[in-house]
Amino acid sequence: MTGLARRVAWNLRHRWRRVFALCVVGAGVAAPIFSGRWWTLPLVWFFGLVIALPVLHTLVKPIPDDDADSPGDSALDTLRERYANGDIDDREFERKLDRLLETEGAETVTDSGDGDVADRVREGIRREVERARE
């Protein structure tokens, strides 16, 4: 895919609301020209921008995951994506994962009363590595 085609595809995927609004405005301007009736302009704009756009936005809006642990997971998600895309190898993934989890304090680990904090952190790292390899 060329640079221009990739940019157009990205804009349609992530900025579809702006593209839709621009199309509605254009259709509203063109409606009275082609139909000969002046009242089609506000009608198209009203139904497009006030009714269709909010409905489409609500239907397309992603549902948040209930299992999202914390806002700090974005770095871990980025690391997983890079590993899944093949940008980094196993050794580098594990090294960066270790460094990422070392920066998290012991307060992020839930205290279940059984075992050492370090053992729980190691177990969490092992689970993250297994999940990322899947």
C-alpha positions as CSV (number, residue, x, y, z in Angstrom):
1,M,0.0,0.0,0.0
2,T,1.4,3.4,-0.9
3,G,1.8,6.2,1.5
4,L,-1.2,8.2,0.2
5,A,-3.4,5.1,0.2
6,R,-2.3,4.2,3.7
7,R,-3.0,7.7,4.9
8,V,-6.5,7.8,3.4
9,A,-7.3,4.3,4.9
10,W,-6.1,5.5,8.3
11,N,-8.2,8.7,8.1
12,L,-11.3,6.8,7.1
13,R,-10.8,4.3,10.0
14,H,-9.9,6.8,12.7
15,R,-11.5,10.1,11.6
16,W,-14.7,8.8,10.0
17,R,-16.8,11.3,11.9
18,R,-15.1,14.2,10.2
19,V,-15.4,12.5,6.8
20,F,-19.1,11.7,7.4
21,A,-19.8,15.3,8.5
22,L,-18.0,16.7,5.4
23,C,-20.1,14.4,3.2
24,V,-23.3,15.5,4.9
25,V,-22.5,19.1,4.5
26,G,-21.7,18.5,0.8
27,A,-24.9,16.6,0.3
28,G,-26.9,19.3,2.0
29,V,-25.4,21.9,-0.3
30,A,-26.0,19.7,-3.4
31,A,-29.6,18.7,-2.4
32,P,-31.3,22.1,-3.2
33,I,-29.3,22.4,-6.4
34,F,-30.4,19.0,-7.8
35,S,-33.9,19.0,-6.3
36,G,-34.8,22.6,-6.8
37,R,-36.3,22.8,-3.3
38,W,-34.6,25.1,-0.7
39,W,-35.8,23.2,2.3
40,T,-33.8,20.1,1.5
41,L,-30.6,21.8,2.7
42,P,-31.6,22.1,6.4
43,L,-33.4,18.7,6.2
44,V,-30.2,16.9,5.0
45,W,-28.1,18.7,7.5
46,F,-30.5,18.0,10.4
47,F,-30.9,14.3,9.7
48,G,-27.2,13.8,8.9
49,L,-25.5,15.8,11.7
50,V,-28.1,15.7,14.5
51,I,-29.5,12.2,14.0
52,A,-27.4,9.9,11.9
53,L,-23.9,11.0,13.2
54,P,-24.7,10.5,17.0
55,V,-26.4,7.2,16.3
56,L,-23.5,5.9,14.2
57,H,-21.0,7.2,16.8
58,T,-22.9,5.3,19.5
59,L,-23.0,2.1,17.4
60,V,-19.3,2.2,16.4
61,K,-17.9,3.3,19.8
62,P,-15.8,0.4,21.2
63,I,-17.0,-1.2,24.4
64,P,-14.3,-0.9,27.2
65,D,-12.8,-4.1,28.5
66,D,-13.8,-5.0,32.0
67,D,-10.5,-6.8,32.5
68,A,-8.4,-3.7,32.0
69,D,-6.2,-3.6,35.1
70,S,-5.0,0.0,35.1
71,P,-4.1,2.9,32.9
72,G,-0.5,1.9,33.1
73,D,-1.3,-1.1,30.8
74,S,-0.8,1.0,27.7
75,A,3.0,0.4,27.8
76,L,2.5,-3.3,28.2
77,D,0.0,-3.3,25.3
78,T,2.4,-1.5,23.1
79,L,5.1,-4.0,24.0
80,R,2.8,-6.9,23.2
81,E,1.9,-5.3,19.8
82,R,5.6,-4.8,18.9
83,Y,6.3,-8.5,19.9
84,A,3.3,-9.7,17.9
85,N,4.3,-7.7,14.9
86,G,7.8,-9.2,15.0
87,D,9.5,-5.8,15.7
88,I,11.3,-7.3,18.7
89,D,12.5,-10.8,19.5
90,D,11.9,-13.1,22.5
91,R,14.9,-12.0,24.4
92,E,14.3,-8.3,23.9
93,F,10.6,-8.7,24.8
94,E,11.4,-10.4,28.1
95,R,14.1,-7.9,28.9
96,K,11.7,-5.0,28.3
97,L,8.9,-6.7,30.1
98,D,11.2,-7.2,33.2
99,R,12.2,-3.6,33.1
100,L,8.6,-2.5,32.8
101,L,7.5,-4.6,35.7
102,E,10.4,-3.5,37.8
103,T,9.3,0.1,37.4
104,E,5.9,-0.8,38.9
105,G,6.0,-0.6,42.6
106,A,5.1,-3.4,45.0
107,E,1.9,-1.5,45.7
108,T,0.5,-2.6,42.4
109,V,0.6,-6.2,43.4
110,T,-2.4,-7.3,45.4
111,D,-1.6,-8.7,48.9
112,S,-3.1,-12.1,49.1
113,G,-1.2,-13.0,52.2
114,D,0.4,-16.1,50.8
115,G,4.0,-15.9,49.6
116,D,6.5,-13.2,48.9
117,V,5.9,-10.2,46.8
118,A,8.8,-11.1,44.5
119,D,7.2,-14.5,43.9
120,R,3.9,-12.9,42.9
121,V,5.7,-10.5,40.6
122,R,7.6,-13.4,38.9
123,E,4.4,-15.3,38.5
124,G,2.8,-12.2,36.9
125,I,5.8,-11.8,34.5
126,R,5.5,-15.5,33.5
127,R,1.8,-15.1,32.8
128,E,2.4,-12.0,30.7
129,V,5.0,-13.7,28.7
130,E,2.8,-16.7,28.1
131,R,-0.1,-14.4,27.1
132,A,2.0,-12.4,24.7
133,R,3.3,-15.5,23.1
134,E,-0.2,-16.7,22.3
